[in-house]
């Protein structure tokens, strides 16, 4: 409950922060208690029940005791019972982590594992579902002669790391069980399928930290651990698990690190003769500014070892870089910061299965939105209808080269940019990705079981799949993101390199138009041939929005636009209804949005990370009024295509059992 960013605030500032309801509030409450605020005073401000505040008081009191009292067995046991990690105890008590662990050994302070009563004491329950406690009786008994594999789950679902990784974890457990292994899952999210008590032979419901993994490893002594199906949460534990002496099954930690480490990955790309955007590794704001000016704006600024584009921004100026670095430094940052030259092109994604010899590529996925929009927020199309055969051949070859160079065994996700008949690598991740369930189902290729087979020396041809890109299916499958902006107060609709979607839907059909229409319907967008649209775009997008506006006008749409966009469209033969900017007289554009007659808003934000106030208010009011708001012209183009065909396209029903045999046992 320690947030170092709060240390520099005055007591008055902490008191003011208590009024703010956000994701840092728990840390503010703890800091207020440290500063001498009473639970009653905090209750009067926040209206949080005293029962919860008393629990925080107890935790803060243990903190104070660790910092001021002699560390004896009783205090250390109390701290561990309260959930304090060894690192935290060491920091507060002024000792090293090694000293704390030596004392735990000396005083026999070790967690035991208690069985979760899945029947709430109504019936006898004997389920292999355990949680740790610092009690006396250990209920997790290890009595088996079978080889064991520990599968690290993906942890709490959040924006950027969703249920897709749980799909991979569950399918890996089933595959391991089919191979005769005892399976042990470690995860801490009760909403997931992997934490159902009957999925694995044993389930440990524990925090995904090196210390908690160590305790499970010491008890179970697994023969190997699987980290590549749990997303970045699991990948981050690979190094710690390897230090525990447990083999990482599949791709080694060294290869994982080679893909994440800028210098090592660049060296591999050079060796493989694969181009990528120029970039630099930096550690400070000054270094980031120097790198950005050397590369030339715009640049992509991002932390390494993250998922979902967390902390990732496109910077167009020195001011943007300074603001971006400040945001990144709010994330616990143990790794360097990456600054890359930003290339605007078609983004393409591949999920490959590799056996150490070669690779199987189920299919190539093309993103509708150009590079700069996070892959999880972009509309994804299989097969990649907009990528030429020559470019696809290069993508397949680059995938093979990287898989061999990184010595991948299992899954490999690579993101590419195609621009001017040149293919660039954005990044490669030797792990599962959020597109694995999607591409598995639409190609009928069991990617996760194949990956598990490679862990134990099986080649892909032995498992029935020839190397290379697999034949395309006779269907179009479009994965479309779903957003929850209306539930996230104040969130900006603007799409960028940091992921914002909270779900996804799938449109499957024989034709592109029908699949796209299905996807839009599935995502909650009501498709109509004509209606009323607001178009207001930044100057650099005016030329590109012209064919979209013309297409909508020809379909019979009534176009509203603010001064600059309206003048431009009128000058190019597209009639518009001119609308006042915010504050330039009534009725203004917000009044039009709230009038109830608008069916669509197309708004492209100004460059930079700071809110453009007018643009933000337009987007936010559209969301709160339940109006679809498109911030990418690529998405707007896709919408136009659907509007042009929605009345002439007969939506057909696809038998999902012919799409994927996976659905027989999901």
N, C-alpha and C positions, 0 to 999 in steps of 0.2 A: 504493500500500500504506500510505497514511497515514489513520489514524482519529483525528481530533482529540479524540474522547471518551476516548481512552486516555492523552492527555498528562498529565492530572491524577492518574493513578494512581501509587502508589509502586512501586519495583522489586519489593518483596515481593508487592504486589498483581498485578503483571504475571506474576510467577512462579506465583502461584496460578491466574491465568487460563489459563496454559498447560495446565492439567489439564482445562479445560473444552472440550468438543468442540461447537462451534456454528458458525454462518455467519460469525462475526467472527474465527475462529481464525487465518486467514491474516494478518490485520492485527495480531493479538496476537504472532504469530511475528516479524513484521518489527519491531514495537516492542521486543520482547525483544532482538533483535540490535542495535538502536540503543542499548539500555541497557547493552550489554556482555556479554550472555549469549553463550556460544560455541555453535557448531552442535552440538558433542558434548553440551553440557549440555542443550540443547533436545531432542536425540535421546533422551537418558536419561530425560527426563520424558515425552515424547510418543510415542516409538518411531517417529517419522517418519523415513524413510530419509534418510541423510546426503546422498544424491545430490540430493534435492529441497531440502534445507536449504542446500546449497552454492549453489544457484541464487539463493535468497533472499539469501544473504550477498553475492553479486555485485551484486544490485540495490541493497541497502542501501549498499554501498560506493560505488556511483555517486551515490546520494543525498548521501552525506557529501562526496564530491568536489565536487559541484555547490554545496554550501553553504559549502565552505571554500577551494576552489582558484579560481584565475583561470580564467574560462571561455574556453578556446581552441577551435580547430576540432576537435582530436582528442577533447576531452572532450564537446563538443556532439554530435559524430557518434556517440560511444559511447552517450550518453544516448538519442539518437533510435533507435539500433539496439536498445537495451534496451526500447524502447516508451514512453519518457517523453513525455508530451504537452508542447506548448509552454508551456501554463499552469503545469504542474508545474515545468518547468525554470526558468521566470521566477520562480516563488515561491521556489524553493530558492536561486537565484543572486542574488536581489535585483534583478532587472531587470524590465522590462515585457515583455508578450507581443510588442508591436510591435518592441522591440529584438531579441528572440530571432529573430523572423521576418526582420528585416533582416540579422542575422548569417547566417542560413540562406541567404538570397539571395546575400549577399556571398561566402560560403564554398561555395556550390553544394551545399548539403546538402538533397537532395530524395529522397523514396522512389522506387524503381523497382518494377515489378510483374513477378513471376515466375509462370510457368504451373505449375499444380498437375499433377503427373504422376499421372494417374488410373489408370495401368497399373503403377505401382511399378517402372518401368524394365524391365519384362518385354517390353513392346512399345513401339513409337513411339506417343506420345500427343500429339495436338494439339487440346486442348480449351480453349475460351475461359474458363478458370477461374483467377483470379489472386489472389495475395496480395502484400502489400507487403514490401519489404526495402530495406535501405540498402546494397545492392550496387552494381554498375556497369552491368549490362546490363538494359535494359527490354524485356520480352518482349511487352508489350501494345501492339500496333501499331494505330493508328487510321487505317484505310484504307476509308472508305465515303463515299458521297455522300448516303446516306439521312439524314433527320432522326432525331435521337437523343432518347430519353426515359430519364431516370434514375429508377428505382423504388426507393424506400427500404423495406427490409424491416422486420420486426417484432423482429428480434434474438432473444436467447435466450428459449426457452419457460420461463415461470415461472408460479406461481399468479397468476392475474389477467390474464395475456397468453399465450394459447395458440395452438394450430394454426389457429384460426379466422381469424386475421389473415393467416396464410400462405396460406390458401385465397384470400383476397381479393387478395393480392399476385400469386399465380400466375395467377388469372383476369384480372387487369388486364394482365399481360404478354401473355397470349394475345390479349386484345382489342386491345392496341396493335400487336401483330404483324399482326393481321388488317387493321389500318388502314394498314399499310405502314411503321411506324416501327421503327427499330433499338432494341432494348430492352436496357437495362443494369440489372442488379439489384445492389444493394449490401446485403449481409446478413452475419451472422456466426454462424449456427447450422447446423452440419452435419446436424442431424436434420430439417430442413425440406425440403419439396418445392422451394421457391424456390431452394435452394442445390444442387439437382441441376444438373449442368453443361450439360444440354441444354434447360433451360427457357427461358432468355433468350439473346440473342445474345452477351452478355458477363456474367460474374459476377465481382464483386469481393468476396472474402471478407475483410471489414475491420470493425473496431470502428465502431459507429454513433455517432461523435462529430463535432462540427463540423469539427475539424481533419482527420480522415480523409476526410470527405466533400469538403472543400476540395481535397485532393490529387487525388481522382478527378475532380472537376469541372475542375481545371486541366489534367488530361491529356485527358479525353474531350470537354470543352466541349459538354455536352448542350444541346438546344434547350428543354428543360423538365424539371421534376422532379415526381414524384408522391409525396405524403406521406400521403394520406388512407387508404391501405389497410394501413399498417404499425402501426396502433394508436397509443398515446400515445408510444411510442419514436420513431416517425417524425414525429409531429406536433410534438414538441419541437424538431425540427431545422428546421422550416419557416422560422423567423425568420432563422437563420444562413444557410440556402440562399438566401433572398431577398437578403440582404446581399452574397452572392457574385455577384449579377447574373443568377441563373438564375430564370426565371419558374416560379412554383408553378402547376401545371396544376390546374384545378378551383377549389375554394374558396380564396380568397386568404388569406395569413397574417393580414391585418387582420381578416378575418371569423372566423378561427380564434381569434384573440386576443379578439375581442368576445364570443365564446361562453364563454371561460375567465375573462375579467376580470369580477369581481362588479359593479362600478359600471356598466360598459358594458352587460353583459347585463341588469341590472335596468332600465336606461334603455330598452333595446329592448323588454323585456316590458311596461313601462309604455306605451310608444308603441303596442304591438300590443294593449293592453288584455287581457293574459294574466296571471292571478294566479299567484303562487308563494308558497312559505312565506317568512315574514319572515326576514331574515338580515343578517349584518354581515361585513365584511372586517376582519381584525385581523392584527397583526404580532407581538404580545407576549402573554405569559401574562396579564398584568394586563388588557390590552384584551379578551382572550378571556373572562375572568371577568366583566368589566363587560357585555359583549355577552350572555353567557349569562343573567345576572341580569335584564337588560333584557327579553330575549325570553321568559324563563320556561322552566324545565326541563320536559321533557327537550329537549336540543338535539343537533344533529348537528355534530361537529367534524371537519373534514377539510382536508388540504392541497389546493391547486389544482394543475392539470396533472398528475394521477396517474391510473393505470388500475388496475382491480381493487379499488377501494376501499382502496388501500394507505394505511395510517395513519388510516383513517376510524373514528370511534367515536361511539356514542350516550352522551352524558353526562347523568347524573341529579342531579349535585351539583357543588359547587365542587371537591371532592376529585377527582372524575372528570375535570374540565376540566384541572386541574393535571397529572394523570397522562397525559392524552391529549396535551397540548402537549409533554410530555417525550418521548413516543413519536414524535410528528411531527418534532421537532427532531433526531431521530436519522437522519431521511431528509435527504439533501442538499436543502435547501429554499431555492429561489431566488424563490419566489412567495409571496404572502400566504396566510394561513390563513382558511378560511371557517367561520363559525358560523351554522347555520340552525335555526330552530324545527322540531322533529320532529313530523311529522303521521302518525298511524297510519291508513292507508287502503289501498285496493286499488291495487297498482302495475301500471301498464300501460306497454308499450314499443312504439315504432314505429321501423322503419327505412324512410326515404323516399329516393327518388331525385329530385333536383331539377335543372332545366335553366336556372334563372335566371328563368323565367317562372312555372312552377307545379311541382307535385310529383305523383309516382306513389307511392302507398302500397300495397305488396303485401299487407299484412295487419296487423291489430292483435293484439298478443300480451299476454295477461294473466298475471300472476304469481300463483301460488297463495298463497305466503307474502306477508303484508302488508308494507308499506314498513318498512324497517329491516333486512331481510335483503337482502344484495347480490344484484343481478339475476342474476349468474352462479351463485349458489348456490340460486336459487329455481326451483321447477318452473314452466315456462312453457307456456302453452296457446294454441294457434291453432286456430280463431278464438277471440276473447275472449268466451266464452259467458256470463261473469258480468257483462258490461258492457252496459248498456242502449243501445238505438239512439240515444237522445238524447245520451248521453255520448260515444258513438263519433263522432257528427256534430261535437261540440265538439272532440274530439281531432283530427279531420281538419282542421277550420278552424284550430285553433291551429298545427298543423304547417305549413299553407300560409302563415300569417302569419309564422311564424318563418323559414321557408325564404326568403321574399322579403326580410325585414328583414336577415337575415344574408348575403344575396346568395350563397346556396349553389349551387354547381355540382358535382354528384356526390352523395355520400351524406350523409344527416343522420340521426343517431340521437337520439331524444327519449324521456325517461322522464317519465311523468306519475303523479300520485296522484289517484285518484277517491275522494272522501269527501263524504257528505251531498249528493249530486247537484251537486257542485262539482268541477271539474277544475283541478288545480294542476300547474305544470311543476316537475320536480325539477332537471333539467339537460338541455342540448342539446349534442351533440357533432357537429360537421361532419366526420365521418370514418366509417370502417367500424366495426362493432361485432362482438362475439362471436356475435350472433344472425343475422348476414347469411347464412352458409351454411345455417343452419336454415330461415329464412324463404324463401330462394331455392329450396331443394329442395322444400319442401312446397307452395309456390304456383306452381312452374314458371315463375318470372319471373327472368330472368338479370340480377340487380341490378347486379353489378359491370360487365359489358359495357355496360349502359345508362349507368352512371355515367361510364365512360370516353368514351362517345359524346358526353356533354354537355360534356366538356372542350374539344371541337373544334367547338362551335356547333350540334350536332344537338339538335333538340327531341325530347321524349319521344313526341309523336304521330307525328313523322317516323320514329321507330324502332318504331312499332306499338303504343304504349300510350297510352290516354286518361288524362287527368289525374284525380286523386282516388283514393279507396279502391277497390281492385280487387275484383271479385266473390269471395265466399268459396268455397273448394273444398269439395266434398262429402266431407270427411274431418275427423277431429280429430287433430292432431299435438301430442304432449306431449314437451317436452324436459326431461329430468330430470338433475340434476347427479350426478356420481360423485365420491366422496371417497376419500382414501387415508390416513385418520387412523391406521389400524393400522400404517402404515409411517413415520409422523411421530411420533417418540417424544415423549410429553408434550403433544402438541397437544390443545387443547380442542375438543370436538365442537360446542360452542355456535355457532350461526350468528348473524351480525351484519352490519354494513355493510362489513366487510373480507372480500374473497373468499377462500374456502378450498378450493373444489372443484378437482379435477385433471382432470376429463373430463366427458363428458355422453353420454347415450343418447337415442334417439328412439323413442317409441311411437306408431304410426300405425294408426288404425282408423276404422270408420264411426261408432262411438259413443264417448262420453267415458269410460265405465267400462272398456271394452275397451282403449282407448288408455292409460289410466292403469295398468291391470294390466300391460300390456306394458312400460310404462316402468319400473315397479317391478321387474319381472323382469329387465329389461335392466340395471338399476343394481345387481343382485345381491341384491335383497331377496326372500326366499322368501315368496310370498303363501300364507297359510293362512286358513281360515275361523275357526278358534278355536285358542287356545293359552294361554300364561301371559304376563302382562304386568305390569311394574312401572310404577306411575303415582305420580310425586312432583312436584308443581308448586308454584310460589310462590303466595302468598295471593291476589294480584290475578288469577291465572289459574284459581282454583278453580271459579268459576261457569261459565267458558267450557269447562272440561274435562268438566263434568257430562254433556252429551249424548254426548260421545265415549266416556266411561266406560260410560254406560248402553248405548250401541250395542254396545260390545265385550262387555259382560256378557250382553246379549240373544242374542249370537251364540254364547255358551258359553265366553267367555274367563274364566280365573281371574285375579283382580286382586290384586296385592300392592301395598301402599302404606305409607308411613311415617305416623307418628301424625297429623299435621295433615290430610293428604290423606285418610287412612283414615277419620278421624272425620267429615269433611265428606261423603264419599261414602256412608258408612253412614247418616248422618242424612238423606240424600236417597234412601234405599231401594236403594242399590247395595252388595251384600255385598263385603267385601274381607278379605284376610288381612293383618293388621297386622304390620308388620316393624319391628324395632328400627333406629333411626338408628345411624350409625357411632359406635362407642364407647359405646353405651347398652346393651350386653349382647349376648350371643351366642345364636343366630345373628343377625347384623345384615344390613343390606341388601346389603352386598358379598358376604357368604356366599351369599345367595340368588342374586345375579347369577352367581357362580362355581359354583353347584350344577349347572348344565347343563340346567335345566328351563325357563329363561326364554327366550321367543321375541321379546320386544319390550320396550323401555324408553321411556317418555315422561317426559322431565324438562325443565322450563323453568327456566333459571338465574335467580338473583336479579339485581336490577338492579345496574349498576355494572360497571367494568372489572376490578376485583380478583377473583381466583378465590374463589368460594364453595367452600371446601375440600370439604365433603361432596358438593355437586353435581358438582364437577369429578371427584372420585374415582368417583362413580357413573357418569358419562358415560365416563370413561377406561376403567374396568374393563369396561363394556359393550362398548366398541369392541374391547378386547384379547381379550374372550371371543367375539368374532364375532357379537354381538347387535345388531340394528338399534336405533339410539338416535335418537329424534326430539326435537328441542328447540324445534320450532315447532308450536303447536296446529293451524295450517293444514295442515301436512304430516300431522299425526296424523289430521285429518279426512279427508284424501285417502286415507290408509291404510285408515281405517274403511270408506269407500265401496267400496274394492277388496275388502276382506274380506267385505263384504255380498254381493258379486256374483261372487267368484272361482269358486265352484262351479257357478254357473248361466250363466256367460259362456263361450261357445265361442270360443276365440281363432282368428281367421281370418288367412289369409296375404294381405298386400297386395302386388300386383305393383308393385315400386318403379319400373318404367319408366313407369307411369302417374302416379307422383307427381312426377317431375321429369325432364325431358330432360337436365338437367345430368349425370345419372348415365351418359349415353351417352359422355361424354368425360372423366369424372373419372378 
